[in-house]
Amino acid sequence: MKFKIGLLSAVMAIFLAGLAPAAEKYTIDNVHSYVGFSVSYLVLSSVKGNFGDFEGMIHYDENDLTQSSVEVSVKTASIDTDNPDRDNHLRNEDFFSAPEYPEITFKSDKITKADDGYVLHGDLTMRGVTKAVEIPFEMRGKITDPRGNERIAFEGSTKINRKDFGVNWNKTMDTGGVVVGDEVEIDLQIQAIKAGK
């Protein structure tokens, strides 16, 4: 009888282990990551910038990346376009209204396989408006760094219309064009460290 109970316990342990989630937690390393953007300016060129203060968690399933998930929070006041006057304008109510909406957030709901990589699907919230977005990305690899940290890295990009999120400010020039384009290209270069290291 004891043998049967022991055998049953072993089988149950194996079964429950098989049900355990395969995803492991990784914390985004914002020192070695980049959350950037580019938008048309005066029709002739583009303004590039980035956000310096952000954090996030990746639940990474090495066996099946489509079972992974991502949550990210970005501080809007950390915007940097290498021009203090412009950055202050971007922080005010004409654009991000940082005091009222201090964070931009993204939470994934699924990942799908694409021919040349993957697509991250989820909800992007900015200025209190939430919209579904898709971010094509590719995994750059997994390594153990010189300090023994397990790292994963991804690169992705997408485009959004800023007016979908209530960022409507603009001016029309004498030539008929506008000062700021509506389409914003987002560039993501992400490294994350396995939690607990």
Summary of the structure (lengths in Angstrom):
residues: 197
radius of gyration: 21.5
end to end distance: 43.9
largest distance: 91.3
contacts: 537
relative contact order: 0.19
helix: 18%
strand: 52%
